[in-house]
Amino acid sequence: MHPRTPRAAADASTPSAPAPHFVLPVRVYYEDTDAGGVVYYANYLKFCERARTEWLRALGVGQQALLAAEGIAFVVRSLHADYLASAQLDDALEVVSRIATLRRASLQFDQQVHRGDELLFSARVLVACVDLRRQRPAAIPPSLHALLQSPA
């Protein structure tokens, strides 16, 4: 399973403006499940974290490089999650990530985990750009900001 690169998708709030999104395939392994044989709730958050990281990587942006060059990192500030149905061992899932809001120093993602056509999990995740040396919010570098707002 390989991630699909960012691409344009219809955005319900503004039908005329495509919203970039990224799809990451994920296979459920034994280590992802709890004693009941279903995906442990915290692992959905891990799947979403991987999808955001792989999206940046697909755009040619490495988080270690951002840290080394700019002294910045992205941190989760808040999230709201809804668990709708359970995934199980060996399920083939897709994590679909869309940028809902892009600001100067933060971005909000809408992320969903699907098994085929079935929606299992959805989350809204607010991610802040932080200057790690100063432990303060920092502006997203202009070149990255432009990449994140482009449709594909």
C-alpha positions in Angstrom: 0.0 0.0 0.0 1.4 3.4 -1.0 0.1 6.9 -0.2 -1.7 8.7 -2.9 -0.2 12.1 -3.5 -2.1 15.3 -2.7 -4.8 16.0 -5.2 -7.8 18.3 -5.8 -11.1 17.3 -4.3 -14.5 19.0 -4.2 -14.9 21.0 -1.0 -18.5 21.2 0.2 -18.2 24.7 1.6 -16.9 26.2 -1.6 -17.8 24.1 -4.6 -15.9 26.2 -7.1 -12.6 25.9 -5.1 -10.9 22.5 -5.0 -9.5 21.5 -1.6 -6.3 19.5 -1.6 -6.4 16.2 0.2 -4.2 13.2 0.8 -5.0 9.5 1.1 -2.8 7.1 3.1 -3.5 3.4 2.9 -3.1 1.6 6.3 -3.3 -2.1 7.1 -4.4 -3.1 10.6 -1.8 -5.3 12.3 -2.1 -7.3 15.4 -0.2 -4.7 17.4 -2.9 -2.1 16.5 -5.7 -4.1 18.2 -6.8 -4.3 21.8 -7.9 -7.4 23.8 -11.2 -7.4 22.1 -9.6 -7.7 18.6 -10.5 -4.3 17.4 -8.3 -1.3 16.7 -7.4 0.4 20.0 -8.9 3.9 20.1 -5.5 5.8 20.3 -4.2 4.1 17.1 -6.7 6.0 15.0 -4.8 9.1 16.1 -1.5 7.5 15.2 -2.9 6.7 11.7 -3.9 10.4 11.3 -0.5 11.6 12.5 1.2 9.3 9.9 -1.1 10.7 7.2 -0.2 14.3 8.0 3.5 13.4 8.1 3.3 11.5 4.8 1.4 14.3 3.2 4.3 16.7 4.0 6.8 14.1 2.7 4.8 13.8 -0.6 5.1 17.6 -0.9 8.8 17.3 -0.6 8.9 18.6 3.0 10.8 16.6 5.7 10.0 17.5 9.3 13.6 17.0 10.4 14.7 19.4 7.6 12.2 22.0 8.8 13.5 21.6 12.3 17.2 21.9 11.2 16.7 24.8 8.8 13.9 26.8 10.4 13.9 25.6 14.0 10.2 24.9 13.7 7.9 21.9 14.2 4.2 21.2 14.0 2.4 20.2 17.2 -1.2 19.2 17.8 -2.9 21.9 19.8 -6.4 20.4 20.0 -8.6 17.8 18.4 -12.1 16.5 18.3 -12.6 12.9 17.4 -15.7 10.7 16.7 -15.4 6.9 16.7 -18.2 5.6 14.5 -17.3 1.9 13.9 -14.5 -0.5 14.7 -11.7 -1.6 12.4 -10.3 -5.1 13.0 -7.2 -7.2 12.3 -6.1 -7.2 8.6 -8.6 -4.5 7.6 -7.4 -2.3 4.7 -8.1 1.3 5.7 -7.7 4.7 4.1 -6.9 7.8 6.0 -8.2 10.8 4.1 -6.8 14.2 5.2 -8.0 17.6 4.1 -7.0 21.0 5.2 -10.1 22.8 6.5 -8.3 26.0 7.5 -4.9 27.4 6.8 -3.7 30.3 8.8 -0.4 32.1 9.2 0.9 29.9 12.1 -1.6 27.0 12.2 -3.8 24.7 10.1 -6.8 22.7 10.8 -7.2 19.2 9.3 -10.3 17.2 8.7 -9.3 13.6 8.8 -11.3 10.4 8.3 -10.6 6.7 8.4 -12.5 4.6 6.0 -12.8 0.9 5.4 -14.1 0.8 1.8 -17.1 3.1 1.7 -17.7 2.8 5.5 -16.6 5.8 7.6 -15.1 4.5 10.9 -13.5 7.5 12.4 -13.4 11.3 11.9 -11.4 14.0 13.6 -10.8 17.7 13.3 -7.2 18.4 14.3 -5.7 21.9 15.0 -1.9 21.8 14.3 0.3 24.8 15.3 3.6 25.8 13.9 6.0 26.3 16.8 9.5 27.7 17.1 11.0 25.0 19.3 13.9 27.1 20.6 11.6 29.9 21.9 8.6 27.6 22.6 6.3 30.1 20.9 4.0 30.0 17.8 5.8 30.7 14.6 4.7 31.6 11.1 4.6 28.7 8.6 7.4 29.4 6.1 5.9 31.2 3.0 7.1 28.4 0.6 5.4 25.7 2.7 2.3 27.9 3.2 2.0 28.2 -0.6 2.4 24.4 -1.1 -0.3 23.7 1.5 -2.8 26.0 -0.2 -2.2 24.7 -3.7 -4.8 22.3 -5.1 -2.3 19.7 -6.1 
